């Protein structure tokens, strides 16, 4: 299982230490609307609420690879769709 985003966090921490701070990516209205749809999704909501079970496993392992709404949620809120 690969950890997506780990490398980016390391690079960002390095850049902050070196005094180079990059601007956060600009989010479009489409991203915000898609992230809102992920918030309303019953599967993702259940996974965030319960943090266990088949819905949690499904969202954790499938989320941004298949679902564009989960990927938008991560871009907008900075955390995975299954995280609190």
Beta strands, then each sheet from edge to edge (+ up, - down):
end
